[in-house]
């Protein structure tokens, strides 16, 4: 699972109960890393699961009562949404209590899961009794042996497909399959889309494996895709593959600046911006952080459940610095400062940026590689426009 999945960027004009100071956006969403453990041991993930006598351990788990108190306070700052992730969110021993409690507080939710623990009864509970309205399920291959090897647990493939079927049969019509793409499975993209179609998914998203977590080791071994391969993949996904499938949406997660213009228009100018200036992450430990990166980067932890959410949101120096740094795209470093799309992209995933180079507002690896290899489109540069080319 990546550090995060892009969400809708919060609308800064939306009302909130507290009059926010100038320069402070509304707090749109909590990213809830419900557990720090997982029932799988994926080769690319930033989570480090623990197994005891061969059985997975949930490890640290968010305390529901402390969470509900934080949500109640944060609603005055504009909170309307939560993303349930992890680790594996369904692995939390009080998952149902959390889903019901957040629903009772009026919080809309989406969830990222590996799907292994989804049963028909649980899927029905999610659909009928909670405000979880969108579920993403990880599926990386068309063959049990390959998928299970990547996910680290035998039987994961079959269980994931049963989970997808359970969501479909419970009435979810917008389920998304997420495929973590690397050199070992890039040739399986079409067959994974076929599987997603067969098992009721509405969309498939392709996330190239990045340098976050154990993905860094895959990069060192030459297993991740380079820019030329990603550009070829883009042509295939939005060309021949799109014409062959009944899946409504195919999404390749690459920076908008390096997309071809027709595909950029087709995807609605999607930037991949997660809306980081409108979220707070809450870790299984109860720590409040920028996002899940707080589990491995203590300097990006802002406090803990029980602390004042209002004080953190309004006054924490790390948040204030992030807002300042992201505020003016003309002053972004490197290729980002020369990019016409930086005002919407805002350097992409700042958590990945930090893990790749000790700085949040900085060029993402893919854009920098494209610039270094002469593959960054010249007409997306400020300097190109300024020179009247």
Buried (B, 14 or more C-beta within 10 A) or exposed (E): BBBBBBBEBBEEEEEBEBEBEEEBBBBBBBBBBBBBBBBBBBBBBBBBBEBEEEEBBBBBBBBBEBBBBBBEBBBEBBBBBBBBBBBBBBBBEBBBBBBBBBBEBEBBBBBBBBBBBBEBEBBBBBBEEBBBEBBBBBBBBBEBEBBBBBBBBEEBBEBBBBBBBBBBEBEBEBBBBBBBBBBBBBEBBBEBBBBBBEBBBBBBBBBBBBBBBBBBEBBEEEBBBBBEBBBEBBEBBBEEBBEEBEBEEBBBBBBBBBBEEEBBEEBEEBBBBBBBBBBBBBBBBBBBBBBBBBBBBEEBBBBBBEBEBBEBBBEBEBBEEBBEBBEEBEEBEBBBBBBBBBEBBBBBBBBBBBBBBEEBBBBBBBBBBBBEEEBBBEEBBBEBEEEEE
